[in-house]
Amino acid sequence: MQKMIIVSNRLPVSILKTGGKIKVKRSVGGLATGLGSFYKDYKSVWIGWPGIASERIRGEKTVIRELLDEENCAPVFLSQKDVEKYYYGFSNKTLWPLFHYFTQFVIYDDSFWKNYVSVNREFARAVLKVADKDDIIWVHDYQLMLLPMMLRKKLPDNPIGFFLHIPFPAFEVFRTLPWRKEIIEGLLGADLIGFHTYDYATYFLDSVRRLFGYESTLGRINFKDRIIKVDAFPMGIDYDKFANASKDPAVQKSVKSVRRTVGERKVILSVDRMDYTKGILQRLDAYDKFLDTYPQYKGKVTMILVAVPSRSHVEQYASLKKSVDQKVGAINGKHGMIDWTPIHYLYRSLPFNRLTALYLVADIAPITPLRDGMNLVAKEFIATKTDGRGVLILSEMAGAAKELDGALIVNPNSDDELIEALKTAIEMPVKEQVERNRMMQERLKRYTVTHWAQDFIKVLHEVKEMQRNYLSKKLTEEVEEKIVSHFKNSKERLLLLDYDGTLIPFSSKPSYAKPDKRLIALLSALSEVSEVVIVSGRDKDTLERWFGKLNVGLIGEHGVWIKDDGENWREIMPLENEWKASIRPILEYYVDRTPGSFIEEKPFSLVWHYRNVQKELAITRVGELKSVLANLAANLGVEMLDGNKVVEFKNVGINKGRAALHFINKKKWDFMLAAGDDVTDEDLFSVLPNYAYSIKVRRGISVAKYDVESYIQVRNLLEKFVR
């Protein structure tokens, strides 16, 4: 039976050693809670660190393994050095601040990096001990970003997924990491790479393109012999657990306890880990200014500040704790009265009953991180509000803001926005609160953490199926031998060959892509044993200059012009080009606005090239251009044609397929092959008879029967025909 192997830095349970005895304690929150029930639906193993340094348990590892085995867990034992350099070091002093845009806190330490590599290898060894062929492997988070490729090299066929639970930064931030290529390459070992939001997925794809040159289509990367899917999967929560919390007697008791303390005042609840990314100090500053700006609310509101201890021996975290302590004291001293404390400060982790009691009591929850991957606290708060009352104030920098649009969305760096949001929340009518919360609750009910996990695994299976289909179209040596044998055993042979990108690589300028001597010799040799037709988007004069002396047929401007061997050029149908006067000025305007683009003019078409344009700008300009010219082109009897980094305008009804029919219908062929590299060649492929071979250069969605990586493979195949 296929099993699920979940790999994360920490196990869903921890090992404690007290009084010389080993105990197992179940972890609370986050990934452990989210996948705790899901992974048990499979024959599963969860691999991770059990939370205790190996120096403390030298003689007890066997006992620990046995205890963890009962929990379907397998440990990766880390030394204290590993914990310091891999976890507190590279993971949390390099990756964490960098990915959250706190570049001033980033430490680039080569010893941290080396230990990060070493520990990822330890995790790989642990996985390989338990992994069987075809087992699903799901790797989690920034501590293990090298692991997917390490596993791929040993397990080439296993479904491997990776999910990043923190933001992925924009390239201009990510590029500052000295080991950026190694990190990206590590992640590209996965079949499916998931992020909380589309923005993070886009930033990752941008880094892949800029560092390695791999383009993406619909979130798919063609990486070597695999398709890799990159997508957004916003993590949910166990909705029912929080929605039913109010029925728990322990929670009801905690609610009464809190109410006795705060009375009937409006409660503002702030819950976070003590982390500099969470915006705690900024929130306190805004609360201080709120009380100054609207003194009428003094004594009528109370903030409960819960800060969960985190990485307290890391310098920035210790410094933050000190600053928060001082800020709370200053605000209470400045605004407090005998019968009113502005802030109740709890520096501790709270059990479920006390935390949900605070959610239930709270009227307002300002959750304003400066940068956050998702933020499940915001979702938990909304889920508990079964009566619909309560207002969520949410940072636009949190991944959850993409889903929870019923919240008051603020920029966490703006005191003014947060102050006004607090006032709006206090004064918001109950009816509006209910309307906003019901809308968000419907979303949270549908997309729970279980749904999230099932969705991810479902897409992972779909990617593996896509890869199998992808490989089935790969032009293998075996298929090549079959094609060559068919060619040599045939008498009437037709070759229909695109030029740019199919017989020769692309150049920054079309005029640079002249045929080399070897290609001319190859086409000459092929023309002696078969009918060869160059089916190109090039203008007829260029094709005549380059290939006119060869015994080959020519199709120019995507089918406008045809030249059969020994004949003169002729138009496939009477055409006019008066429309150019209307289209050209608009294209010139976009050339002026798009550095690197240029116009190529052919007798019956205009081409806007953007191969040398920065990708994001190109995407924007192509969209604008199509929007502006769509109606005009249609009214002029002109169609827009998407090519490889070009947009071409030509008369309606002209295409490579229509022109190629002249040669296809010329006689009864017993061998036919067509090769092309972009969308314009799909018209050619679509008119071929069933027995014909069709080859698409650079894989993607195509009606072609076979795919190859580059023009080199096409030329190698053609050379085999004439050896």
C-alpha positions in Angstrom: 0.0 0.0 0.0 1.2 3.5 -0.9 2.1 5.3 2.3 2.4 9.0 3.1 5.7 10.3 4.5 5.5 13.7 6.0 8.7 15.5 6.7 9.0 18.6 8.9 11.6 20.1 11.2 9.6 19.1 14.3 7.5 16.0 14.9 3.9 16.4 16.0 5.1 15.1 19.4 8.1 16.1 21.5 10.4 14.0 23.7 10.9 15.3 27.2 13.4 14.1 29.8 12.6 14.8 33.3 13.9 13.1 36.4 15.8 10.7 34.2 12.6 9.5 32.6 11.6 9.8 28.9 8.1 11.1 28.1 6.2 11.9 24.9 4.3 15.1 24.8 1.9 16.0 21.9 2.7 19.3 20.1 0.0 21.9 19.9 -0.9 24.2 17.0 0.5 24.8 13.5 1.4 22.0 11.3 1.1 19.3 14.0 -2.6 20.2 14.6 -3.4 20.7 11.0 -2.1 17.4 9.7 -2.5 15.4 13.0 -5.6 13.6 11.9 -5.1 13.8 8.1 -1.9 11.8 8.0 -3.4 9.0 10.1 -5.9 8.3 7.2 -2.9 6.9 5.3 -0.4 4.3 6.2 1.9 7.1 7.4 5.2 8.0 8.8 6.1 11.5 10.1 9.8 12.3 10.1 11.3 15.1 12.2 13.3 16.2 15.1 11.8 15.2 18.5 12.9 18.4 20.2 15.7 17.2 22.4 19.5 17.4 21.6 21.1 14.1 21.1 23.7 14.7 23.8 21.0 14.4 26.4 19.8 11.0 25.2 22.9 9.1 24.1 21.9 5.8 25.6 18.1 6.1 25.1 17.7 6.5 21.3 16.4 3.0 21.0 13.7 3.6 23.6 12.8 6.9 22.0 12.5 5.2 18.6 10.1 2.6 20.0 8.0 5.3 21.7 7.8 7.3 18.6 7.0 4.3 16.5 3.7 4.0 18.4 2.9 7.5 17.1 3.8 6.6 13.5 6.8 8.9 13.9 10.5 8.5 13.0 13.1 10.7 14.7 16.0 12.7 13.2 18.4 13.2 16.1 20.2 16.5 16.1 23.2 17.6 18.2 23.2 20.8 20.1 25.5 22.2 17.4 23.0 21.3 14.7 20.2 23.0 16.7 22.3 26.1 17.1 23.6 26.4 13.5 21.0 24.7 11.4 17.8 25.8 13.2 18.7 28.9 15.2 21.4 29.8 12.7 20.7 29.4 9.0 16.9 28.8 9.3 16.1 31.6 11.8 19.0 34.1 11.5 19.3 33.9 7.7 16.1 32.5 5.9 13.5 33.7 8.4 14.4 37.4 8.4 15.3 37.5 4.7 12.0 35.9 3.6 10.1 38.3 5.9 12.0 41.3 4.4 13.9 42.1 7.6 17.2 42.3 5.7 18.9 44.2 8.5 18.7 41.1 10.8 20.1 38.7 8.2 23.3 36.9 9.1 25.3 35.4 6.2 27.5 32.8 7.9 29.2 30.0 5.9 29.2 27.7 8.9 25.4 28.1 9.3 25.0 27.2 5.6 27.3 24.1 5.8 25.4 22.8 8.8 22.0 23.5 7.0 23.2 21.3 4.2 24.4 18.6 6.6 21.1 18.4 8.5 19.1 18.3 5.3 21.2 15.3 4.3 20.4 13.7 7.7 16.7 14.2 7.0 17.2 12.6 3.5 18.9 9.6 5.0 16.0 9.2 7.5 13.4 9.4 4.6 15.4 6.8 2.5 15.3 4.4 5.4 11.5 4.1 5.3 10.5 5.2 1.7 9.3 2.6 -0.7 8.8 3.1 -4.4 5.8 5.4 -5.1 5.4 6.5 -1.5 4.1 10.0 -1.3 6.6 12.3 0.3 5.5 15.7 1.6 8.2 18.1 2.8 7.4 21.1 4.9 8.9 24.6 5.3 12.0 26.6 5.1 14.2 24.5 7.3 14.2 21.7 4.6 14.4 23.5 1.3 17.3 21.4 0.0 15.6 18.1 0.8 13.4 17.6 -2.3 16.3 17.5 -4.7 18.3 15.3 -2.3 15.4 12.8 -2.3 14.8 13.2 -6.1 18.3 12.0 -6.9 17.6 8.7 -5.0 13.9 8.4 -5.6 13.4 9.5 -9.2 9.8 8.4 -9.5 8.2 9.1 -6.1 5.6 11.8 -5.8 7.4 14.6 -3.8 5.6 17.7 -2.6 6.9 20.8 -0.8 5.0 23.4 1.0 6.4 26.7 2.3 4.6 28.0 5.3 6.3 31.4 5.3 6.4 34.1 2.6 8.6 33.7 -0.4 10.2 37.1 -1.1 10.5 39.1 -4.3 13.6 38.5 -6.3 15.3 41.7 -5.4 15.3 40.5 -1.8 15.9 36.8 -2.5 18.9 37.5 -4.8 20.9 38.9 -1.8 21.2 35.3 -0.5 24.6 33.9 -1.4 23.1 30.4 -1.7 20.0 31.4 -3.7 20.7 29.0 -6.6 21.2 26.0 -4.2 17.9 26.8 -2.5 16.0 27.0 -5.7 17.6 23.9 -7.1 16.7 22.1 -3.9 13.1 23.0 -4.2 13.0 22.0 -7.9 13.4 18.4 -6.8 9.7 18.5 -5.8 6.9 17.7 -8.3 4.5 20.2 -6.6 5.7 23.3 -4.8 3.0 25.0 -2.7 2.6 28.5 -1.2 -0.1 30.2 0.8 -0.7 32.9 -1.8 -0.4 33.5 -5.5 2.0 36.4 -4.9 4.5 34.1 -3.2 4.2 31.5 -6.0 4.8 34.3 -8.6 7.9 35.5 -6.7 9.2 32.0 -6.7 8.6 31.5 -10.4 10.3 34.8 -11.1 13.4 33.7 -9.2 13.5 30.4 -11.1 13.4 32.3 -14.4 16.0 34.8 -13.5 18.4 32.4 -11.9 18.0 29.4 -14.2 16.2 30.7 -17.3 13.2 28.3 -16.9 10.0 29.9 -18.1 6.6 28.9 -16.7 3.2 28.5 -18.2 0.1 28.4 -16.0 2.4 27.7 -13.0 4.2 24.8 -14.8 8.0 24.6 -15.2 9.6 22.3 -17.7 12.6 21.3 -15.7 14.9 18.7 -17.4 12.6 15.7 -17.9 9.9 16.7 -15.5 7.0 19.1 -15.3 6.9 20.9 -11.9 3.7 22.6 -10.8 3.8 25.7 -8.6 0.6 26.8 -7.0 -1.2 28.5 -4.1 -2.9 26.5 -1.4 -4.1 28.8 1.4 -3.9 26.7 4.6 -7.1 26.4 6.6 -7.9 25.5 10.2 -9.9 22.8 12.0 -13.1 24.9 11.7 -15.4 22.7 13.8 -13.0 22.5 16.7 -13.0 26.3 17.1 -16.7 26.8 16.2 -17.7 24.3 18.9 -15.4 25.7 21.5 -18.1 27.7 23.2 -19.9 24.5 24.2 -16.9 23.2 26.2 -17.4 23.6 30.0 -13.7 24.4 30.5 -14.0 27.2 27.9 -17.2 28.5 29.5 -15.4 28.6 32.8 -12.5 30.6 31.3 -14.9 33.0 29.7 -16.4 33.9 33.1 -13.0 34.3 34.6 -11.9 36.8 31.9 -15.2 38.7 32.2 -14.7 39.1 35.9 -11.4 40.7 35.2 -12.3 43.1 32.3 -16.0 43.7 33.2 -18.2 44.9 30.4 -15.5 46.9 28.6 -14.8 46.4 24.9 -11.9 43.9 24.7 -9.1 44.3 22.1 -7.3 41.0 21.8 -3.8 40.8 20.5 -2.3 37.2 20.1 1.1 36.5 18.6 4.4 34.8 19.0 7.0 37.2 20.4 8.5 37.8 16.9 9.7 41.0 15.2 7.6 40.1 12.1 4.3 40.3 14.0 4.2 44.1 14.4 3.6 44.0 18.2 5.5 47.2 18.9 3.8 49.1 16.1 0.4 47.9 17.4 1.2 49.1 20.9 2.2 52.5 19.5 -1.0 52.8 17.6 -3.0 51.8 20.7 -1.2 54.5 22.7 -2.0 57.1 20.1 -5.6 55.9 19.8 -6.1 56.6 23.5 -4.5 60.1 23.0 -6.6 60.8 19.9 -9.9 59.5 21.3 -9.7 59.9 25.1 -13.4 59.3 25.4 -12.6 55.5 25.1 -10.3 55.5 28.2 -11.7 53.2 30.7 -14.1 51.7 28.1 -11.7 49.5 26.3 -9.0 47.0 27.5 -6.3 45.4 25.5 -5.3 41.8 26.3 -1.9 41.2 24.9 -0.8 37.6 24.6 2.8 37.1 23.5 3.9 33.5 23.2 7.7 33.0 24.0 9.7 32.3 20.9 13.5 31.8 20.2 14.2 33.9 23.3 17.9 33.4 23.3 18.2 34.9 19.8 19.4 38.5 20.2 16.6 40.2 18.2 13.9 38.3 20.1 15.3 39.0 23.5 15.6 42.7 22.5 12.0 42.7 21.3 10.8 41.2 24.6 12.5 43.9 26.5 11.0 46.6 24.3 7.5 45.2 24.6 7.8 45.0 28.4 8.8 48.6 28.5 6.2 49.8 26.1 3.4 48.0 28.0 4.6 49.5 31.2 4.8 53.0 29.7 1.2 52.8 28.3 -0.2 51.5 31.5 1.6 54.2 33.4 0.5 56.9 31.1 -3.1 56.1 30.6 -4.0 53.7 33.5 -6.4 54.6 36.4 -7.1 53.0 39.8 -10.0 51.0 38.4 -8.7 50.5 34.8 -5.6 48.9 33.3 -5.2 49.7 29.6 -3.2 46.5 28.8 -3.3 43.1 30.4 0.0 41.5 29.3 0.5 37.7 29.2 3.9 36.4 28.1 3.1 32.7 27.9 1.6 30.0 25.8 -2.1 29.4 26.5 -4.0 26.1 26.5 -6.8 25.7 24.1 -9.6 26.4 26.5 -8.1 29.7 27.7 -7.1 30.9 24.2 -10.6 30.2 22.8 -12.2 31.9 25.8 -10.2 35.0 24.9 -11.4 34.7 21.3 -15.0 34.5 22.5 -14.7 37.5 24.9 -12.9 39.7 22.4 -14.8 42.4 20.6 -11.9 43.3 18.3 -8.8 41.4 17.2 -6.1 43.6 15.6 -3.8 41.1 13.8 -1.3 43.3 12.1 2.0 41.5 11.2 4.5 43.4 9.2 4.8 40.2 7.0 3.2 36.8 7.5 2.9 33.7 5.4 -0.7 33.1 6.4 -1.7 33.8 10.0 -4.1 31.2 11.3 -4.9 33.2 14.5 -7.1 35.4 12.3 -9.0 32.4 11.0 -9.3 30.9 14.5 -10.8 34.2 15.9 -13.4 34.3 13.1 -14.3 30.6 13.5 -15.1 31.0 17.2 -17.6 33.8 16.6 -20.6 31.7 16.3 -22.9 34.6 17.2 -21.3 36.7 14.4 -20.2 39.4 16.8 -16.6 40.8 16.7 -14.4 42.7 14.3 -11.1 41.4 12.8 -8.5 44.1 11.9 -6.0 42.4 9.6 -2.7 43.4 8.0 -2.6 43.5 4.3 0.8 41.9 4.6 -0.7 38.7 6.0 -1.5 35.9 3.6 -4.9 35.5 5.2 -5.8 39.0 3.9 -6.3 37.5 0.5 -9.2 35.4 1.9 -10.6 37.3 4.8 -11.9 40.3 2.9 -14.6 40.9 5.5 -11.9 42.1 7.9 -10.8 45.8 8.2 -7.7 45.6 6.1 -4.8 48.0 7.1 -1.2 48.8 6.4 0.5 47.7 9.6 3.1 50.5 9.2 0.4 53.2 9.3 -0.6 54.3 12.8 -3.3 56.4 11.3 -4.9 53.4 9.5 -4.8 51.3 12.6 -6.1 54.0 14.9 -9.1 54.6 12.6 -9.7 50.9 12.2 -9.9 50.6 16.0 -12.4 53.4 16.2 -14.4 51.9 13.3 -14.4 48.5 15.0 -15.6 49.9 18.3 -18.5 51.7 16.7 -19.4 49.1 14.1 -23.1 48.1 14.3 -23.7 44.5 15.3 -25.6 43.8 12.0 -22.5 44.8 10.0 -20.3 42.7 12.2 -22.5 39.6 11.6 -22.6 40.2 7.8 -18.9 40.5 7.6 -18.2 37.5 9.8 -20.7 35.1 8.2 -19.2 35.7 4.8 -15.7 34.8 6.1 -17.0 31.8 8.1 -18.5 30.3 5.0 -15.1 30.4 3.4 -13.4 28.9 6.4 -16.0 26.1 6.7 -15.4 25.0 3.1 -11.6 25.2 3.0 -10.5 23.6 6.3 -7.1 22.3 7.0 -8.2 18.8 5.9 -9.5 20.2 2.7 -6.2 22.0 2.2 -4.2 18.9 2.7 -6.5 16.8 0.5 -6.3 19.5 -2.2 -2.5 19.5 -2.1 -2.2 15.7 -2.4 -4.9 15.6 -5.2 -2.9 18.1 -7.3 0.3 16.2 -6.5 -1.3 13.1 -8.1 -2.4 15.2 -11.0 1.1 16.4 -11.6 2.4 12.9 -11.6 -0.2 11.9 -14.2 0.8 15.0 -16.2 4.4 13.9 -16.0 3.6 10.5 -17.3 1.7 12.0 -20.3 4.6 14.4 -20.8 7.1 11.5 -20.9 4.9 9.5 -23.3 5.4 12.3 -25.9 9.1 12.6 -25.4 11.1 11.8 -28.5 13.1 8.9 -27.1 15.9 7.0 -28.9 13.6 4.2 -29.5 11.0 6.5 -31.2 13.8 8.1 -33.2 15.0 4.7 -34.5 11.4 4.0 -35.6 11.1 7.3 -37.4 14.5 6.9 -39.2 13.6 3.3 -40.2 10.3 4.5 -41.6 12.0 7.3 -43.5 14.6 5.0 -45.1 12.0 2.4 -46.1 9.8 5.0 -47.8 10.0 6.4 -51.3 7.8 9.5 -51.3 8.9 11.7 -48.3 7.7 15.1 -47.3 9.4 17.2 -44.6 7.7 20.4 -43.4 10.1 22.4 -41.2 9.7 25.6 -39.3 12.9 27.7 -39.2 13.4 29.9 -36.1 13.6 27.9 -32.9 13.3 24.6 -34.9 16.3 24.5 -37.2 18.3 27.3 -35.5 18.3 29.1 -32.1 16.6 32.4 -31.5 18.6 35.6 -31.7 18.0 39.0 -30.2 17.4 40.4 -33.7 15.8 38.3 -36.4 18.5 39.3 -38.9 21.1 37.7 -36.8 19.6 34.2 -37.2 21.2 33.3 -40.5 21.5 29.6 -41.5 24.9 28.2 -40.8 26.9 26.2 -43.4 26.1 22.9 -41.7 22.4 23.6 -41.9 22.6 24.5 -45.6 24.5 21.3 -46.2 21.9 19.3 -44.3 18.9 20.8 -46.2 20.7 20.3 -49.5 21.3 16.6 -48.6 17.7 16.1 -47.4 16.3 17.7 -50.6 18.0 15.0 -52.7 16.1 12.2 -50.9 12.8 13.9 -50.0 10.7 17.0 -50.6 11.7 19.6 -48.1 9.6 22.7 -47.3 10.6 25.5 -45.0 7.4 26.8 -43.3 8.4 30.1 -41.8 7.1 33.4 -40.5 10.0 35.1 -42.3 9.4 37.4 -45.2 9.8 35.9 -48.7 12.9 38.1 -49.6 14.8 36.8 -46.6 13.8 33.2 -47.3 14.8 33.6 -51.0 18.2 35.1 -50.0 18.9 32.3 -47.6 17.4 29.2 -49.3 16.6 30.3 -52.9 19.5 28.3 -54.4 18.4 25.1 -52.6 16.0 22.5 -54.1 13.4 23.2 -51.4 9.8 24.5 -51.2 9.3 27.7 -49.2 6.3 29.2 -47.2 6.7 32.8 -46.0 4.9 35.1 -43.6 3.1 32.2 -41.9 1.4 31.2 -45.2 1.0 34.4 -47.1 3.6 33.4 -49.7 4.4 30.0 -51.3 7.2 29.0 -53.6 7.3 25.5 -55.0 10.6 24.1 -56.3 11.4 25.6 -59.7 8.5 28.1 -59.5 8.1 31.8 -58.7 6.7 33.1 -55.4 2.9 33.5 -55.4 0.3 34.7 -52.9 -1.9 32.0 -51.4 -4.8 34.5 -52.0 -5.2 38.1 -53.0 -4.3 40.3 -50.1 -4.2 43.9 -49.2 -2.2 45.8 -46.5 -3.9 49.2 -46.2 -4.7 48.1 -42.6 -1.1 48.7 -41.7 -1.6 52.5 -41.6 -4.0 52.0 -38.7 -2.0 49.4 -36.8 1.5 50.7 -37.2 1.2 53.9 -35.1 -0.2 52.0 -32.2 2.7 49.5 -32.3 5.2 52.4 -32.5 3.6 53.8 -29.4 4.2 50.5 -27.6 7.8 50.3 -28.8 8.4 53.8 -27.2 6.9 52.6 -23.9 8.6 49.2 -23.9 12.4 49.3 -24.0 13.9 46.3 -25.9 10.8 45.9 -28.2 10.8 46.6 -31.9 8.6 46.3 -35.0 9.4 44.0 -37.9 7.5 44.8 -41.1 6.8 42.2 -43.8 4.9 42.8 -47.0 1.6 41.6 -45.6 2.1 41.6 -41.8 3.5 43.6 -38.9 5.3 41.9 -36.0 5.9 43.4 -32.5 8.9 41.6 -31.0 9.5 41.6 -27.2 12.1 38.9 -26.7 14.5 41.4 -25.2 11.9 43.0 -22.8 11.9 42.3 -19.0 9.3 39.6 -18.4 7.0 41.4 -16.0 6.9 44.5 -18.3 6.4 42.3 -21.4 3.4 40.5 -19.8 1.8 43.9 -18.9 2.4 45.4 -22.4 1.2 42.3 -24.3 -2.0 42.4 -22.3 -2.4 46.2 -23.0 -1.6 45.8 -26.7 -4.2 43.0 -27.2 -6.8 44.9 -25.3 -6.3 48.1 -27.4 -6.1 46.4 -30.8 -8.6 43.5 -30.5 -11.6 45.4 -31.8 -9.7 47.5 -34.3 -7.9 44.4 -35.8 -11.2 42.5 -36.1 -12.8 45.5 -37.9 -9.9 45.7 -40.4 -10.0 42.0 -41.2 -6.8 41.4 -39.4 -6.0 38.7 -36.8 -3.5 38.9 -33.9 -1.2 35.9 -33.7 0.8 35.0 -30.6 4.2 33.6 -31.5 7.3 33.0 -29.5 7.9 36.4 -27.9 6.1 38.1 -30.7 2.6 39.4 -31.5 2.0 39.3 -35.3 -0.8 41.1 -37.2 -1.8 39.6 -40.6 -4.9 39.1 -42.8 -7.5 36.7 -41.4 -7.5 33.2 -42.8 -3.8 33.0 -43.5 -1.8 30.4 -41.6 0.9 27.8 -42.0 -1.6 24.9 -42.2 -3.5 26.3 -45.1 -0.3 27.0 -47.1 1.1 23.6 -46.2 -1.9 21.8 -47.8 -0.5 22.8 -51.2 2.4 20.4 -50.6 0.5 17.8 -48.5 -2.0 17.4 -51.4 0.6 17.4 -54.1 1.0 13.6 -54.2 0.5 10.5 -52.1 3.3 10.5 -49.5 4.3 7.4 -47.6 6.4 9.4 -45.1 5.6 12.8 -43.7 7.1 14.8 -40.8 6.5 18.3 -39.5 8.5 20.2 -36.9 7.8 23.5 -35.2 8.2 25.4 -32.0 5.4 27.8 -31.3 1.6 28.4 -31.5 1.8 29.3 -35.2 2.9 25.7 -36.0 -0.2 24.3 -34.4 -2.1 25.1 -37.6 0.5 23.1 -39.5 0.2 20.1 -37.1 -3.6 20.1 -37.3 -3.7 19.5 -41.0 -1.4 16.6 -41.1 -2.8 13.1 -41.9 -2.8 10.6 -39.0 0.2 8.7 -40.2 2.4 11.8 -40.2 5.0 12.5 -37.5 4.8 15.9 -35.7 7.4 17.3 -33.4 7.1 20.3 -31.0 10.3 22.0 -29.9 10.3 23.1 -26.3 7.5 21.2 -24.5 4.1 22.6 -23.8 0.5 22.1 -24.7 0.5 21.0 -28.3 -1.3 18.7 -30.8 2.1 17.4 -31.9 2.8 13.7 -31.3 6.3 14.2 -29.9 8.3 16.8 -27.9 12.0 17.7 -27.9 13.9 20.1 -25.8 15.7 22.1 -28.5 16.4 22.6 -32.2 19.5 20.5 -31.7 17.5 17.3 -31.4 15.5 18.2 -34.6 18.8 18.6 -36.5 20.2 15.4 -35.1 17.2 13.5 -36.3 17.4 15.1 -39.8 21.0 14.2 -40.0 20.2 10.6 -39.3 17.9 10.6 -42.3 20.9 11.3 -44.7 23.7 9.4 -43.1 
